Amino acid sequence: MAVVKVFSKMGPGLLFAGAAIGVSHIVQSTRAGAVYGLWMIPVVILVLCLKYPAFAFGPQYAQATGKSLLHGYQERSRWHLALFILAMILPFFIVVASVTLVTAGLAGAAFGLEFPVLWIAIAVLFASILLLQTGGYRLMDRMMKWVVAFITLSTFVATFVALHNLELSGLTWSSTEFLQVQTLFFVVALLGFMPAPVDLSVMHSLWTVEKQKHTTISGTDAWWDFNVGYLGCGLLALCFILLGASLMYPSGVRFENSAVGFAQQVIQMYSQSLGPYMGFLVGISAFLILFSTTLTVLDGFSRVVAESAALLSVRFTTISLHGWNYSRALWAFGIGAITILAVFQVSIKGLVDFATSVTFVLSPFVAYLNHDVMFSGALDPVHVPSRGMKLLSLLGTIVLGAVVVVFFWVKWFYVSG
């Protein structure tokens, strides 16, 4: 009974996992293993450690204050919140477009749809918006427990079965390959969504506040919920790297640029490991996890925009978060994502790499804002994170910032020059 009770209080951590286990795992982590083998694993583990405080501060602040990080930014100064929104609004649209494209590709591959991928993407966005407007948070909360559980179990099993194909002799580390410009660009693209964009911490705080309206959550339960979701995301990222390294790296297979072609390769990878029947089921579950990612990013971004508008005292501040502002934001993101996909007609790898790179460039900024809110002195001392977390947060912000500087330096001198 105790386990069932705790499980019922989970929600924000699973929504976090549902948003994270998508593009970063199915697309980027699999590509990392398929192209570079096992030596991307230490890079992923490092970034998971460095980003941990920034993500943890979201639910921790919400649990301590009953408010989201957006309120924390606003209390520091109006410029903190205004700069956050100005910096993130364009990446929000790009992220929705990239997630929707991957979801549409998986839908086409899993269900054998022969419609143009843009039409499928429009259907995915339309269905997502209708579900959010009718079911909202509770729908996602219930749905995520089963979807995340199934994709997690099937991925663990597929990885275990596929390990016999792993050729360690062909997975040697090469300093020459590591120092290549294209490798740096891929690392930045990989880490941008690993395990998720840092701005997801803001959404996590909003989901925690929403969960508290329906269920009483202790600090221990909230911390456990976050850690389960975060650890699960990390383990699944490593599994997808191992799958790519086991099933694709030895043969030198490269991923397709089309969304449906890429999705078919992912499903085929599971079929090789678990058999065609399980490959079909995993294809369906992969679509569901990406569909849940579309739901969560649409919901989270719309909440961020709606609440920020209210906090900044712009027009329509009297409208409820679940009222006109929230609905308007949902449709704006949907229309914006469709416009991006229709106008630019980009490949799945190109759009995903661009979206993840942009979010990574902004990671140090969001990490700094979260650090500043938690250690500004405004929190009750009992809720202030430990000295160890403070040092890790500073280290993570500095290292992420340094990588961004190197990224721009290389891009300017070696590519533009």
NUSEVO-652956 format. One record per residue (C-alpha): residue in three letters; x, y, z. Coordinates in steps of 0.02 Angstrom, whole numbers, padded with zeros to 5 digits, always signed. Layout:
BEGIN
ALAXYZ
...
***
This chain:
BEGIN
MET+00000+00000+00000
ALA+00143+00119+00040
VAL+00217+00093-00133
VAL+00048+00123-00216
LYS+00024+00281-00113
VAL+00193+00352-00162
PHE+00166+00303-00344
SER+00001+00396-00345
LYS+00092+00554-00290
MET+00212+00542-00436
GLY+00174+00653-00582
PRO+00290+00800-00614
GLY+00440+00683-00621
LEU+00352+00572-00747
LEU+00298+00722-00850
PHE+00480+00775-00849
ALA+00529+00601-00908
GLY+00393+00603-01041
ALA+00458+00768-01109
ALA+00639+00712-01101
ILE+00626+00534-01169
GLY+00594+00585-01346
VAL+00707+00680-01464
SER+00857+00674-01347
HIS+00845+00485-01327
ILE+00762+00407-01479
VAL+00849+00523-01602
GLN+01008+00597-01529
SER+01065+00458-01412
THR+01036+00324-01543
ARG+01134+00426-01670
ALA+01274+00449-01543
GLY+01293+00261-01524
ALA+01272+00225-01709
VAL+01400+00354-01767
TYR+01525+00365-01623
GLY+01504+00202-01528
LEU+01524+00196-01340
TRP+01637+00343-01310
MET+01491+00466-01306
ILE+01436+00382-01143
PRO+01559+00478-01031
VAL+01504+00640-01115
VAL+01321+00603-01077
ILE+01357+00554-00897
LEU+01456+00714-00871
VAL+01319+00827-00936
LEU+01187+00734-00833
CYS+01289+00776-00677
LEU+01321+00956-00727
LYS+01138+00992-00768
TYR+01069+00902-00615
PRO+01060+01054-00497
ALA+00977+01166-00627
PHE+00839+01036-00653
ALA+00823+00994-00468
PHE+00795+01176-00422
GLY+00630+01179-00518
PRO+00528+01060-00410
GLN+00629+01107-00256
TYR+00582+01291-00271
ALA+00400+01248-00307
GLN+00392+01131-00157
ALA+00469+01262-00042
THR+00365+01412-00097
GLY+00210+01344-00184
LYS+00258+01450-00334
SER+00346+01418-00498
LEU+00521+01473-00546
LEU+00441+01610-00650
HIS+00386+01691-00487
GLY+00564+01671-00424
TYR+00633+01760-00576
GLN+00503+01899-00555
GLU+00546+01921-00372
ARG+00730+01942-00414
SER+00686+02077-00542
ARG+00568+02103-00687
TRP+00719+02095-00802
HIS+00759+01917-00748
LEU+00588+01858-00808
ALA+00581+01972-00960
LEU+00752+01915-01022
PHE+00705+01733-00995
ILE+00549+01751-01103
LEU+00638+01853-01237
ALA+00779+01725-01247
MET+00668+01571-01248
ILE+00515+01617-01352
LEU+00592+01578-01523
PRO+00674+01415-01464
PHE+00504+01364-01393
PHE+00430+01366-01569
ILE+00581+01275-01643
VAL+00572+01139-01509
VAL+00386+01111-01538
ALA+00419+01096-01725
SER+00562+00971-01703
VAL+00467+00863-01578
THR+00313+00863-01689
LEU+00415+00813-01841
VAL+00489+00662-01751
THR+00316+00615-01684
ALA+00241+00625-01858
GLY+00381+00517-01927
LEU+00351+00384-01795
ALA+00164+00390-01828
GLY+00193+00363-02014
ALA+00314+00219-01983
ALA+00217+00134-01843
PHE+00046+00140-01927
GLY+00103+00128-02108
LEU+00031+00298-02153
GLU+00067+00356-02329
PHE+00013+00537-02306
PRO+00141+00678-02320
VAL+00231+00700-02154
LEU+00171+00881-02143
TRP-00010+00822-02143
ILE+00028+00697-02006
ALA+00115+00834-01906
ILE-00039+00946-01921
ALA-00148+00802-01859
VAL-00030+00771-01712
LEU-00032+00954-01660
PHE-00220+00971-01681
ALA-00252+00814-01576
SER-00129+00872-01443
ILE-00210+01042-01425
LEU-00385+00968-01412
LEU-00329+00843-01281
LEU-00244+00978-01177
GLN-00396+01090-01185
THR-00514+00951-01131
GLY-00408+00841-01018
GLY-00266+00951-00965
TYR-00144+00904-00829
ARG-00239+00755-00759
LEU-00244+00670-00929
MET-00056+00686-00948
ASP-00027+00632-00769
ARG-00123+00468-00793
MET-00060+00434-00969
MET+00124+00462-00930
LYS+00136+00328-00794
TRP+00093+00189-00918
VAL+00183+00256-01072
VAL+00347+00290-00981
ALA+00339+00121-00893
PHE+00313+00025-01056
ILE+00447+00114-01158
THR+00569+00098-01012
LEU+00542-00089-00991
SER+00548-00126-01178
THR+00706-00023-01201
PHE+00794-00110-01057
VAL+00748-00280-01129
ALA+00799-00231-01306
THR+00966-00166-01243
PHE+01002-00323-01144
VAL+00962-00433-01295
ALA+01062-00324-01415
LEU+01221-00322-01310
HIS+01281-00485-01388
ASN+01307-00387-01550
LEU+01420-00261-01465
GLU+01595-00267-01537
LEU+01710-00187-01410
SER+01860-00202-01524
GLY+01782-00082-01647
LEU+01735+00047-01517
THR+01905+00121-01481
TRP+01921+00304-01431
SER+02006+00417-01557
SER+02073+00586-01503
THR+02084+00637-01686
GLU+01900+00600-01714
PHE+01852+00686-01551
LEU+01939+00847-01601
GLN+01851+00861-01768
VAL+01740+01013-01790
GLN+01588+00909-01841
THR+01607+00805-01683
LEU+01601+00962-01576
PHE+01443+01019-01665
PHE+01361+00849-01638
VAL+01411+00850-01453
VAL+01328+01020-01432
ALA+01173+00957-01523
LEU+01171+00799-01416
LEU+01191+00891-01251
GLY+01062+01024-01290
PHE+00919+00901-01256
MET+01014+00788-01135
PRO+00915+00737-01040
ALA+00810+00889-01088
PRO+00829+01077-01116
VAL+00869+01164-00951
ASP+00713+01272-00971
LEU+00613+01114-00935
SER+00653+01150-00752
VAL+00532+01296-00762
MET+00395+01184-00830
HIS+00435+01056-00696
SER+00404+01189-00563
LEU+00237+01233-00645
TRP+00185+01049-00649
THR+00234+01031-00465
VAL+00124+01179-00419
GLU-00018+01104-00520
LYS+00005+00933-00438
GLN-00005+01013-00266
LYS-00179+01075-00307
HIS-00241+00895-00317
THR-00125+00797-00201
THR-00028+00840-00044
ILE+00156+00808-00082
SER+00290+00809+00051
GLY+00466+00871+00017
THR+00527+00691+00023
ASP+00398+00633-00104
ALA+00438+00777-00221
TRP+00625+00742-00210
TRP+00598+00556-00240
ASP+00483+00594-00388
PHE+00614+00706-00469
ASN+00758+00586-00442
VAL+00663+00437-00512
GLY+00620+00535-00669
TYR+00796+00605-00689
LEU+00886+00441-00657
GLY+00767+00350-00774
CYS+00803+00477-00912
GLY+00990+00452-00888
LEU+00982+00263-00892
LEU+00872+00264-01047
ALA+00993+00382-01136
LEU+01133+00258-01103
CYS+01022+00116-01166
PHE+00988+00205-01331
ILE+01174+00237-01353
LEU+01206+00051-01324
LEU+01070+00004-01448
GLY+01146+00116-01580
ALA+01320+00052-01543
SER+01265-00131-01545
LEU+01149-00134-01695
MET+01205+00008-01809
TYR+01386+00055-01772
PRO+01464-00112-01829
SER+01377-00103-01999
GLY+01410+00081-02026
VAL+01225+00117-02055
ARG+01180+00301-02062
PHE+01011+00373-02020
GLU+00890+00435-02151
ASN+00854+00621-02167
SER+00667+00598-02188
ALA+00560+00587-02031
VAL+00472+00426-02083
GLY+00632+00344-02147
PHE+00720+00382-01983
ALA+00575+00313-01881
GLN+00575+00153-01984
GLN+00759+00129-01944
VAL+00725+00149-01757
ILE+00583+00021-01764
GLN+00694-00097-01865
MET+00826-00081-01730
TYR+00704-00147-01600
SER+00643-00283-01718
GLN+00822-00345-01740
SER+00839-00361-01553
LEU+00667-00419-01497
GLY+00584-00489-01653
PRO+00458-00413-01775
TYR+00307-00426-01658
MET+00393-00334-01517
GLY+00467-00214-01643
PHE+00290-00166-01693
LEU+00237-00142-01512
VAL+00390-00038-01474
GLY+00355+00065-01630
ILE+00183+00104-01559
SER+00256+00143-01388
ALA+00391+00253-01465
PHE+00254+00350-01554
LEU+00158+00366-01390
ILE+00311+00429-01297
LEU+00344+00559-01432
PHE+00160+00604-01433
SER+00170+00627-01245
THR+00324+00735-01272
THR+00223+00843-01392
LEU+00086+00857-01261
THR+00206+00903-01122
VAL+00306+01033-01217
LEU+00146+01114-01284
ASP+00070+01117-01110
GLY+00230+01174-01025
PHE+00274+01311-01148
SER+00094+01376-01147
ARG+00094+01381-00957
VAL+00259+01475-00958
VAL+00195+01605-01082
ALA+00027+01626-00995
GLU+00099+01644-00821
SER+00241+01757-00879
ALA+00115+01871-00964
ALA+00019+01885-00801
LEU+00175+01915-00697
LEU+00240+02049-00814
SER+00071+02137-00802
VAL+00039+02142-00989
ARG-00131+02141-01068
PHE-00256+02006-01014
THR-00176+01983-00843
THR-00347+01950-00767
ILE-00369+01794-00873
SER-00342+01630-00783
LEU-00193+01521-00827
HIS-00317+01392-00891
GLY-00419+01522-00982
TRP-00396+01623-01140
ASN-00210+01657-01123
TYR-00167+01473-01105
SER-00278+01424-01251
ARG-00209+01563-01359
ALA-00030+01507-01322
LEU-00072+01327-01368
TRP-00138+01377-01539
ALA+00004+01500-01567
PHE+00134+01364-01538
GLY+00037+01243-01648
ILE+00022+01365-01793
GLY+00202+01423-01772
ALA+00269+01244-01776
ILE+00169+01203-01933
THR+00233+01361-02016
ILE+00414+01315-01979
LEU+00390+01139-02049
ALA+00297+01200-02203
VAL+00410+01347-02247
PHE+00582+01275-02215
GLN+00552+01093-02268
VAL+00706+01039-02169
SER+00770+00862-02139
ILE+00738+00780-01972
LYS+00923+00780-01926
GLY+00946+00960-01980
LEU+00797+01026-01881
VAL+00836+00922-01726
ASP+01019+00973-01726
PHE+00971+01156-01745
ALA+00841+01148-01607
THR+00955+01057-01485
SER+01103+01172-01523
VAL+01000+01328-01490
THR+00936+01261-01324
PHE+01112+01212-01272
VAL+01178+01387-01307
LEU+01045+01455-01189
SER+01076+01323-01054
PRO+01205+01423-00953
PHE+01087+01572-00947
VAL+00941+01470-00877
ALA+01058+01376-00758
TYR+01120+01544-00691
LEU+00942+01607-00665
ASN+00896+01450-00567
HIS+01054+01462-00462
ASP+01022+01645-00426
VAL+00843+01612-00369
MET+00893+01471-00251
PHE+01039+01561-00169
SER+00978+01741-00169
GLY+00932+01736+00015
ALA+00744+01746-00018
LEU+00711+01563+00029
ASP+00690+01502+00205
PRO+00861+01432+00256
VAL+00786+01259+00283
HIS+00746+01251+00096
VAL+00912+01316+00032
PRO+01010+01177-00056
SER+01169+01110+00022
ARG+01342+01184-00006
GLY+01383+01034-00116
MET+01234+01071-00229
LYS+01285+01253-00236
LEU+01461+01210-00292
LEU+01397+01083-00420
SER+01274+01213-00486
LEU+01414+01341-00506
LEU+01526+01213-00589
GLY+01388+01159-00708
THR+01348+01338-00757
ILE+01531+01380-00788
VAL+01568+01222-00888
LEU+01412+01240-00995
GLY+01457+01421-01026
ALA+01635+01373-01074
VAL+01573+01244-01200
VAL+01459+01376-01277
VAL+01607+01496-01294
VAL+01712+01360-01377
PHE+01566+01318-01491
PHE+01551+01497-01553
TRP+01739+01516-01566
VAL+01755+01360-01674
LYS+01603+01409-01778
TRP+01673+01584-01809
PHE+01856+01543-01846
TYR+01846+01369-01923
VAL+01680+01374-02015
SER+01639+01556-02053
GLY+01823+01596-02080
***
